[in-house]
Amino acid sequence: MSDEKKKGISRRGFLKSAAVGAGAVALAGLGTGESSAALPPKKWDKETDIVVIGAGGAGMMAAIQAKSAGAKVLVCEKAPTVRRSSTNISGGGFSAAGTKAQKAQGITNDAPEKFYADMMKYGEFMSNSTLLKLLTDNAGQVLDWLSDNGMSFMVEPYGGQSINRFHRTKSFTGKEYVDTAWKVFESKKIPIEFGASAQRLFYDPAKQRVVGVELMKDKKKVAVRARRAVIIACGGFTGDAKTFDKLIPAYAGAGVLIGGAGNSGDGIK
């Protein structure tokens, strides 16, 4: 048995759990023409098991799941607070199947398989089936985690859904998600660096994986070694017009920005 398994967490299992907890969606082949990878430095300023870039809903959930699984975690967030995330200003709802909230409202006939079928049909069968199945199979677990930690939801109909499975917060915002996640985050005493922006990743060719990240904090570069993984939870770009126009040229100039101010596609770049 490996040392990782003895500690109750395998690298493969952790990465799957982290992706589910974060609700991560991978974007590839966007042709930004930019590269932020570099060879590892000779000396590291800090070391930890997991580095999470971004402290919105995705980043906080990833950090919480990693810490709960026994890993040492460091979160870096370029804003001075978690309150500037797109999660915080969102409409406060997401779809999930087979949840406690549904059952409490008498909806007992839903399941991830039905959710998957609805979403595949609604996307005209063009969705990435692997990512979609990851989402539909696990969204209910995320929703129930939130319920178990004090959140309550209204379950409503939503476009493309054959069953009421859209869970909406009572405030119609994402503030409750941030409040709930932050309360658990603080209780686990997870270290977080505010005002720290990720500049580039460190890639080890011999190990064929990312081994750390360079942060910019107080105008100083900080090299952080990640012994097990770097989780990028800052890939959104709907808060920056220039990045949006570059990545979605079909809608360039539309001027519709719906993300937080720091939502500028740093993870993708």
N, C-alpha and C positions, 0 to 999 in steps of 0.2 A: 504493500500500500504506500502511495506517495505521501510526502509531507503535507501536500495540499489537502489530500483526502483525510489525513489524520486530523487536520484542523477543522474538518467539517465542511470544506468547500473545495471543489475542483475548479480549475481555471475555466473549463468548458461550461460547467454548471453556473459559475458566477457570471460569466459573460452573458449567458442566456437570461439569468435572473435580472441582471442589471439592465439589459435591453428592454425586458418586459416592464420592469419597474419604471423606467424612464419613458416608456412609450416611444422609443426611438424609431425614426424612419430614416433609412439610408438613402442618400442621393449620390449618384455616381455619374461620371462622364459629362460633367457640366461645362468643361472646357473653359475654365476661368483663366487659364494661362498663368496661374500663380502656383508656387510651391513653397511651403514653409517648413519642409523637413531638413534636418541637419544631422551630422554625425554627433554622437554623444560627446559631451565635454570631458576633459581629463579629470575635472573635479566638480562634484555636485554641491550645491548650496543647501539643499534639503533632500530628504528621502522619505518615502512612504510606500504603502502597497498600491493604493489606487489614487489617481488624481482625477477629479471631476472638474471639467471646464464648464462653468455656467451654473447659476443657482436659481433658475426658474423652477417650475414644477418638475421638469424632467431631471434636472441636475440634483435637486434635493432628494427626489425619490431614489435616484441611482445611489446617492451617497448613503441614504438610510438603509437601503437593501444591502449594500456592501458592508457597512458597519455591522448590521445585524447578522451577516454571514461570517463575521470574525475578522474582516480586513481592517487595516489602518487606512484612513481616508483623509485626503486634503481636498477641499473645494476652493476653487478660485473664481471670483466674480468681479467683472470690471466695473460694475456699478457700485455705489456706496451702500446699497440696500437690496434686499430681495424683492422689494415692493415695486421695482421698475420693470419687472419681467412681463413678457407677453401673457404668461399665465395669469398674472394679477389683473390685467385689464381685459381679459377674455370675457366671452359671454357666459362662462360658467357651466357649460354642459358638455357631456360626451356620451357616446353610446356604449353599452355593455350588455351582455346577455347572461341570464341565469343568476341575477344578483339578489342579495337580500332585500334591497329596496324594491325590486319588482315583486318579489314574493309577498312582502308586507302590504303591497297594494293589489294583491290577488292575481298577479301575473305569474303563473306557474308553468306555462307551456313554452317558455323560451329556452334556447340553448345556443352555444357557440356555433354549431353547425348551421343553424338557421340564420344566424347573424352573418356568417361567411357567405352563404348563398345569396342573401339580400344584397350585401355589399358588392359581390362579384357581378351580379346582375345590374346593379345601379351604376357600376363603373364600366358597363358594356363589355365585360369580360376582358378588359385591358389591364386590370390591376396586377401587380406582382403577387402571385399566389402565395409565395413563401412568407412575405412580409404581412400580407393580409391575414393569413392564418395565424401568424404570431400575434397579431393584434386581436382578432376575434376570439382566439382561444384563451387569452389572458386578460383582456380588459375587465372581465367580471371580477377577477382576483384583485385588481387594482381598486376597483370601485368598492368592493367589500372591505378592503384595507382602510379606505377612507371612512366608510361607514363605521367600522370598528373603532376608529379614532375620533369619533364624535360628529362626523358630518351627516346631514340629512338631505334627502333629494326628493324632488318631484319627478315622476316618470311620465314622459310625454311622447306623443307621436312625432316623427321626424321624417324628412324626405328619404325615400328609398327603403324605409323600414316597414316590414309587414306586421310587426308587433311593437307595442310601445316599449322602447328600450332607451330612449334618450333621457339621460339623467341630468336634471337642471338644478343648480343651487338656488336657494330661496332669494338670494340677493341679485341673481342674474349677472353675477360677475365671478371672476376667478379668485377673488380675495379670500374666500373660504378655503380654497385649495392651499393657498400659500400659508394662511394662518395655521391650518392643520399640519401641513408638512413641516413648517418652521418649528412648531411646538415639539414635535417628535425629534426633529433635527437637533434642537437645543438640548433636549433631555438626554440624547446620546452623546452630547459633548463632542460633536464633530467639528474639527478645526475648519475655519473658513477665512480666506484672505479676500477682503473687499478692496476695490480699487486695484485689482490685479488682473491685467489682461494677458491672455495667452498670445504669444508672438509666433512661435513655431514649435513643431514637434521634433524630438530627437529620435532618430531611427538607427538601430544597430543592424547592419547588413549580416553580421555573423549569426545573430539570433533571428533575423528576418521579422522583426517586430518593433513597434514603437516602445521606447524605454523611458521616456520622460518628456518634459515640456519646459519651454522657456517662458517665464512670466515677466511682465514689466510692472514693477511696483515702486511707486514714489520715484519714477524716472530711473530706476535701477533694474538691471536684468538679474533674474533669479532662475537658476537651473534646478529643476526639481526632478529627481529620479522617481519613476513609478516602477516598483519591482514587479508588479503583476499586470497592470493595465492603465491606460488613459481612456477615460470616457468623455467623448465630446458631446456636450448637451447645449451647444450654442450655435446650432446650424441654421436657425431661422434667419430670414432676411427681409421680412415684410415691414421693417421699421426704417429702411434706408432706401431712398429712391434710386440712387445710383446703382447699388448692388442689384436691386429688383429689376431694373431695366436691363442690366447686363445678363442676368440669368434667365429672365423671362422676356425676351425681346418682342414677342408677339403683343405684349401689353405695355411696352415701353411708353412712358409719358402719360400713363393713365392717372398717376398721382394719387392712387388709393393706398395709403399706408395704414396697416391695421396692427402692426407689432409694436413692442416696446421700443424706446429710443435706442437701446443697445442692441437691437435685433438687426445686425448688419451682416450676417452671413459669415462671421469669423470662423466658425467650425468648418464650413465648406472651403473657404479660402485656404 
